[in-house]
Amino acid sequence: MLDTLGRPVRDLRISVTDRCNFRCSYCMPKEIFNREYEFLSRDLLLSFEEITRVARLLVERGVEKIRLTGGEPLLRTDLDSLVEMLSGLGDIDLTLTTNGSLLDRKAARLADAGLDRVTVSLDSMDDAVFQAMNDVNFPVDRVLAGIEAAAAAGLGPVKVNAVVKRGLNDHTVVDMARHFQGTGHIVRFIEYMDVGATNGWRMEDVVPAAEIVAAISAAIPSEPIGPNYPGEVARRYRYIDGSGEFGVIASVTQPFCGACTRLRLSAEGSLFTCLFATEGHDLRERLRSGADDSALGDFVDSVWAARGDRYSEIRSSETQGLSRVEMSYIGG
């Protein structure tokens, strides 16, 4: 199954809920997601059986990796039941991205159900900075407890994602790299992005990955290493003393659209062919109107076959002012 640019589908991101207990400014800012905001009612969410049915069709079409997301996925009741259902689909990499707030009490059950790995969002080791960014005063140490619980349950190596915004947490990047150095966990720094069109994105808020790499390498000598697999979005660097690695995800300054193999299924059952897309393709109506697997498969095939998304590449013209020296730090 190839899109208009010859890209296969390999990765499926499944949102299991639109709710989150954080109000991160770059994702679900309070001024939009406040008490008046209407989240999806339970009947509008895809059931675990519906999710598994869609996932099975996509595994048959080449999907090798499934990532559970939200909102905050651990807010979905009995998520381990879904994990168990998805783990039965075959030889797939089954992962989950979480803010870590509930991970310390749920990691063992998720591992027992068949989850392979977790990625935890943590934007700074500085409590004041992190609490300002999650905007609900959630402390760093409780996220760290979740990371350790996940590692103890065998859900590693744990990846730790930090979104970096100019003037907010960019001054804490090196401290974060140092904290996770030698732990076996892999921290990845992500350029501030305009995901969901709700965060007031501006180019001046972006800290280029090249700048992040330069800062860390100056403090902890590092060198680039190759990807773990074709199409990996993170550019990897290892510490020269052998004490671990870190990564950068340069979706703004170094778009990876050409190798993108990702499809997203939203909590209400829409298919999105780009992370930045604001309009999807309704699958829930077909699921609930009696469509058989053949009809559903044909619909999925048609959505992917028409895909021509390359949003980040188009938007990257805004980054042309970066110097060749800056770009060389991340292999540009």
N, C-alpha and C positions, 0 to 999 in steps of 0.2 A: 504494500500500500504506500504509494508515493504521492507527494503533493506537487504543485506546479513547478517547484524548483528542485524536484528530485529528492526531497528529504523523506525518509521513512519515519514511521511512528515507532518510538522505542520507549518513551517515558510517559506515564500517566499520573497526573496530579489530581487527587480526589479531595475536594473540600467536603467535610462531613457536617459542618455547621457554619453559619455566618456570624455567630456570636463569639465574643472574646471578653476576658476579664481584665485586659489591659486596654489602654487608650493611647497607644504610641502615636506620636504626631505624624509620622511618615506613613501610617497605615490606617488607623481608625481614630482620627482626632476627635476630641470631645465636642468641639463646636458643631460637628456633623452627627456623630454617633452618641447622642445625648439621651436623656430619659424620654424624649418625645420620638426618638427614632424607632421605627417599626421593623423589628427583626422578623424573620420568617417564622410562621407558626409551624408546629410539629408536622401537620399533615402536608405541608408544602415541601418538606425535606424528603429526599429520596430515602427509602428504607434500606436497611442493610442488604436485603435480598435484591432490591433493584440495583444498588451499587455493584453488587457481586455479579449480577447478570451482565451489566455493561462492561465491567472489568474483564469478564471471561471472553466476551466478543473481541475486546481489544488485545488481549493476550493471544488469541487466535490469529490476530492481524500483525503480530510482531512486538507488542509491548513486552519489555523485559524488566522494567522497574516501575513499581507503584509507590507513590508517596502520599500519605494521608496528611491533609492540612486543614485549616479552618478559614477564618477565625482561629480559635484555639480548639484543636480537635479533641483534647482531653475533657472538654466540657460536654461532649456527646456521651450520653449514658451507655454503659456496657460496650464501649468501643472495642474491648478485647474480643467480643463476639464477632465483630466485623473482621478484625485481624485474623481470627481463626478461619473464617470463611474465605478470605482472600488468600491466605497461606496455602489453601488447598487447591489453588488454581494451577499449580505447577512450579517449575523452577524459575521463580521470579525473585528479584530483590525487593523486599517489602520494608519500607522506611516510613518515618513519621517526623514531621517538623512541629515543634511545640515551644511555647514560651517558658516551659519548665516549672510553672507554678504548682502543678499537680503531679509532677513526674515522680517525686520521691515516694508517693504512695501507690503509684500505678505501674511503675517500671517492671516489676517482677511479673505481674499478671500479663502484661503485654508481651514480654519475652516468652512466657509459657504458652501464649496463644500462637506464637510463630513470627512475631516481629523480628526483623533482622538488626536494624540500627535506628538511632534517633539523631536528629539535628536539633539543637537547642538555640534559641535566640537569646543573646545577651549582649547588649550594646556598649557596656562599659563595666569596668571593675570598680569604678568610683560610685559609691552609693548615691550621692547627691545627684550626679549626672544621670545614672540609670533610673532613679526614681522620677526625675524630671522627664525623662524620655518615655517611660511607660505610663506616666501621668496618673498612677494610682498608688504611688508610694510603696511599690513592692520592692523588697530589699534584695541585694545581690546574693547574700548568703543562702537564701531559700532556693534560688535558681541553682547555685553550686551544689546544694544538697540533692537536687534532682539529677544533676549531671553525674554525681558519684553513685547515686542509686541505679541509674541506667548502666553505668560501667560495671557495677557489681552484678547486675542481672545479665550481663553478656551482650548488651546492646551497643557495642563499640566496634571500631573506634568512634567515640562521640564527636560529632562536628559541632562547633560553636559558631554561630553566625552573628556578626556585628555589622549593623548598618551604620555607615560613617557619614555624618553631616557636618559641613563646615561651621565652625564656631559653636558647636554644641558638644560633640564628643571626640573630635579629631585629635585633641591634645592628650587623650587617654589611650591611643592606639598602641604605643610601645609598651605601656604598663600591662595591657591586656595580653600582648604577645609574650611578655616575660612571665606572666602568671601561669599560662598554659604550657610554657616551654618545659619539656621533660615529663609531662603528665600522661602522654599518650593520646590526649585529646587534640583535635585539630581545629584551630581557630581560623575563620575565613572572614575577611573584611569585604563588605559589599558597598559599592558606590550608591549613594542616595539616589533613588529612582522615583519616577512618577507612576507608581503602581496604583491602579484604581482611580486615577484622576481626582483624588480627594485631598492631596497633601500640599497643594500650593507649590509644586515643584518649580525650581529655578536653577539654571545652570550654575549660578554662583554659590549654591548650597552644596555642590558636588566636590568632594575631595578625590581627585583622580587616583586610581589604583597605583599609578607610577609614583605618586608622592607618598603613598602609604608604604610601598615596598622600600623606597629610599630611606624613609624614617626608621623602619624596623631593621633594615640591613646595616644602617649606621650604628645601631645599638647592639644588634646581634648578627654578626656576619652570616650571610645567607647566600644561596645560589639557586637559580631556577632548576626545576626538574620536570620531566615529562608528565603528561596526563596519565591517569589510571586507566582511561578507556577513551576511545574516539568520541568527540563531542562533549567531553567534560567541560563544564562552564568555568570552573575555578582554575586559575593559573597557580601552580604549586611552587613552593620554595622550601628548601630544606636548610636547617641550621648547619653550618659547616662543622660544628663540634659534635654532630650526630644526636642532638637533644630533641629532635622533632621537626615539625614542619608547620607552615601556615599557608594560607591561600588568599587570593584576591579575586573578586568577581567584578569585572570591569564592564558591566552591561551598558554603561553610558559612553565611556571613552574607547572601549575596544569591543564593539558589538559582536555577538556570536550567532547572529541570525542564520548565517549560512550553514551552520552545523546543528541547528535547533531541531530536536526530534520530540518536542513536548506537546502534549494535549492535556487540557484541563477540564475536569468535570466539576461543575459548581454544585453547591449543596442543594439547590433547587432543581438540578438536573439539566443544566445547559452545558453544551460543549463549547469551549473557547480554544481557538487555535493559536493564540498568542497571549503571553503573560500580561501584556498591556491592553488587551482588547476590552472594550466596554460593552460589546454586544456579542451574544452567543447564539447557539443553535439549540432550540428546545427539543430535548430528548424525553423529558418526563411525560409530556402529553402522549407521545408514542408508546412509552412503556405502559401507561395506564389505560390506553384505548384498545389494548389487545393485540398490538403488533407482535408478530412472531420473530424469532431470532433472525430469520432471513431478511425480513423487512428492516429490522433494526440495523443489521449489518450493512445493508445497502445504503441506509441513511448515513451511517458513520463513514462508509467508504466515500460517499459523495461530498461530505463535509471536508474530509482530509484531501481529497483529490482537487478540490477547488482552492485549497490553502495557498496563499502567496505572501503571507505575512513576513515583513522584515522591518518592523517599526523602529527598532534600535539603530539599524543601519541608516535609515532615512534621517532619523533624529541626530545621528552622529556628526552631521555637518556643523553642529554647534560647538564641536570640540576641536575644530581644525586649528585653533590657536595653540594647542599643546606642541611643545618643541619636540624635535626628534630625540634629544637627550632624555626628556621625560619619558617618552614612549619606549625608549630602549630598556628601561627598567622592567617593563612587563613583556618584553619580547616583541614590541611593535615595530 
